[in-house]
Amino acid sequence: MPQRIYLDHAATGPVDPRVFEAMRPWLSERFGNAAAVHRRGQEARAALEAARAQVAALIGAGDPADLIFTSGGTEANQLALVGLSRPGGAVVTSAVEHASVLEAARALASLGRVHRQLPVTSLALVPKEAVDEAGVGPGDLVSVMLVQNEVGSIEPVRAIADAAHRRGALVHTDAVQAAGSWPVDVAELGVDALSLSAHKFGGPQGVGALWIRPGAPFAPLFAGGAHERGRRPGTVPVALAVGMGEAARLARIELPERAFRLSRLRDRLLREVRSRVRGVELNGPEPPERSPGNLNLSFEGIAAGILLVRLDLEGVEASAGAACASGSTDVSHVLRAMGLPPGRAQSALRFTVGTTTRPRDIDEAARRIRRAVAGIREGRGVAREA
Amino acid sequence: MSAPRTRAPVYLDHNATTPVDPRVVGAMAPYWTERFHNPSSPYPPSAVVRQAIADARAALARLVGARPEGVVFTGGGTESDNWALRAGFARGRGRRRLVVSAIEHPAVLETAAALGREGAEVVSVPVDAHGVVAVEALEKVLDERVALVSVMLASNEIGTIQPVAEVSRRAHAVGALVHTDASQAVGKIPVDVEALGVDLLTVAGHKLYAPKGVGALVIAGDLGLEPLLAGGGQEGGRRSGTENVPAIVGLGEAARLAGAWLAGPGPRRQGRLRDTLESRLRDALARVRVFGPPAPRLPNTLAIAVAGFTGAELLAACPEILAGTGSACHHPGDAGSPTLRAMGVDAATARGLVRLSLGRATTGREVGRAAAALVAAALGRGGTSEEA
């Protein structure tokens, strides 16, 4: 059985061993409730605040108190959309946002708010003039992600934020796919709120964060206690927060090296696949104008689902889009919004490298991709070749 | 204080949070490292992760007598309570009344208050002098206007067990849904969704030796609740967001351990230790008040006040004990413990609440040390028989 090659780091990745070591004591020996007044509570609170400062440092947030821990990226996005939109205002998202943003916007629409979508180019980029053309106005909330999760495009968040602010709107960005491999700085982005998810950058699942610009009019979604300054009640998972803090610290220190390494691996995979397989097209922007770890490739004449099965037999783990949509056989909303021809959209697979990917994995993956594609094109059955 | 400083303090705040059981840590660990895969992904390692989630779901379902498909994992008890109240109330459609007990956790009371600001008619049902919901008073506010009744299974502050089965019978008679926040009960006493007759039940992982950051809402029937978190459609579309796999696995293991503990001698032994602590304090301190009895209580919880001391003062005088002055989520200010106030206790006494909550690992020795420390602290302030 050949070793399996994991090329789905955008879905999730293993917890960095250093992060695991940092978290572990906070599960057992140092298990206090950070809201308790006694020593165990105090030490938990101190650890929680240190973690908050580390996450704040990753995104250039001046005051860690502006950052609230959540149960993950989905909750952070939900809190942002519900908490920053207003009854009279519209919720304006790009057409290629993650499902958690789009579903939150739809839920708000069902409560009577207007949901408008900004179109994207064939590279999944929101045009800079889209905010003006959409007639964004005072009281609206604009939400555009920093790094697109399926095709790796880097959205012009700064330009969108400036345009939206000129029109009196608030701006949120989902930076879940960016943190850890792309620079994230709230001041440079000029946004009012920003979402993070720890398990996308070496931290544990079940924890994320929402940064809210001081003074932004935020209304909490949950009720029940003064945790997180009343903005997100519930006992804070100290161990998970400590893990996110350590992951953030490592991501900040190692960012240039990681981004360089990931883009080299990604470029190598693209080169190897292109040289071995004909009829391959890259969806989304050409490197370097895309997220360092992301490739999205279409294989002419091959249905993505069939190729995924073949790749699985070859021991290559990839995806046909966002993990949460992997049960679906429909073309993703992202590829549709890009206006790709149906055949190309239906044959698109996402390959994402991560910190545990090695150069030799890339060469081997390219060989296996070639075999899988050739097998399908030559009409051989799915049964494994000798 | 005379206690040697080298000894570890006695942790008697298990109602605030519990340590993760080492066996739970062991069960979780592989899911942070080699079994890290996203359960929604299409390749075989993700199927292994999905199976682990299914096993955890079945284990928790078994612990609370529910169907596995009725267990939805959440980010914790507060999220479960928020979801239960909002979605449960919304399901009442034309019904505008929401009934809660006066001693609910802030996660329930504040969500109810938020719904009140959005147009719900929120009715608070009083408790008797022992901290038990007055069923007759509940009966008076129950009619066809009631969408949802939420009564906790065990009080977080004083541990009294509420007549939830009776509440369910009466609420169902008028067609209302019933939610119980069982955060403090699950793992400490047997909990059975069917016997309780509730529609919705909240579980908080970190109260039963599972990690913080995971909980569940147990849904008894086919209610079709609107999700609170929408997005990728995880948990059958009922709770979106990448599953917190290690924590879910941990909650499943904690549920197995809780089932085994409840079936063994642990609860009786714990009850005896609590009773020992209680009688040592009663014997030595004439001015101690114990809240709850003769109402049934959790076997681990002892709620006391010593006249002349606020809870914070008493605990400050015995640093050898780590305990709480009520809910960790709700530091009582001048008004004192909201639970005691609802029981008709005066504000001065209610400010004196000290909640001592034992854990499964609490020893007789620790209880002895705690009793001695509390007695010494209480006597240190002028006598046993007169008000300060």
Interface residues (C-beta under 8 A of the other chain):
Chain A: R4 Y6 D8 A11 T12 G13 P14 V15 P17 F20 M23 R24 L27 S28 E29 F31 G32 N33 A35 A36 V37 H38 R39 R40 G41 T70 S71 G72 G73 T74 E75 N77 Q78 H98 A99 S100 V101 L102 E103 A104 R106 A107 S197 H199 P204 Q205 G206 V207 L221 F222 A223 G224 G225 A226 H227 P233 G234 T235 V236 P237 V238 A239 L240 L308 D312 E317 S319 A320 A322 A323 C324 A325 S326 G327
Chain B: P9 Y11 D13 A16 T17 T18 P19 V20 P22 V25 A29 W32 T33 E34 F36 H37 N38 S40 S41 P42 Y43 P44 P45 T74 G75 G76 G77 T78 E79 D81 N82 H105 P106 A107 V108 L109 E110 T111 A113 A114 A204 H206 P211 K212 G213 V214 L228 L229 A230 G231 G232 G233 Q234 S240 G241 T242 E243 N244 V245 P246 A247 A312 L315 P319 L322 A323 G324 T325 A328 C329 H330 H331
